[in-house]
Amino acid sequence: MKKWIVIPLIVVVVIFGLLVKIYFSSVQPVKAAEKKAVSLAKEKVQFSEVDDFHIYNGIETVNVIEGKNKKGDKIIVWIPDKSKKVYIRKAKDGITREEAIQKLMQEKQPKKIISVRLGMEKNIPLWEIYYRSENNLINYYYVHFETGEWLKKIENL
């Protein structure tokens, strides 16, 4: 009777252990990219804190870091993978996430906004808005970070 309890318990523990290992293995490349990007950015700007890091995959891969400098100003850093050039802007010098969404709402009627994130294409900082339309199709809307102007749309995927 004990075997019927112990064997399934061991199987559950082994499966749980494998899932944890798979998770940490899949997160490790992102953590390594973050560490490398932050060290590159620290050569140009002194962070007091890093609030967010993500990888933007557009025309090319760009690492995006959001944080605060030692003066307490919110800053955004873009580092394209190929050039490793560091682009730094103060958040107040561009439009906010909410302003980018408002730009979309002026032109389109999204059913659901899936994500809004910073990115860069052709050395132009931008907001990428990923949303679903009324007919449940996938759409992308790109807004220039500094001017708030529409850059491009990818619709009805």
Helices and strands as residue ranges (DSSP letters): H 2-42, E 47-57, E 61-69, E 74-80, E 87-90, G 91-93, H 97-107, E 112-121, E 124-132, E 138-144, E 150-154
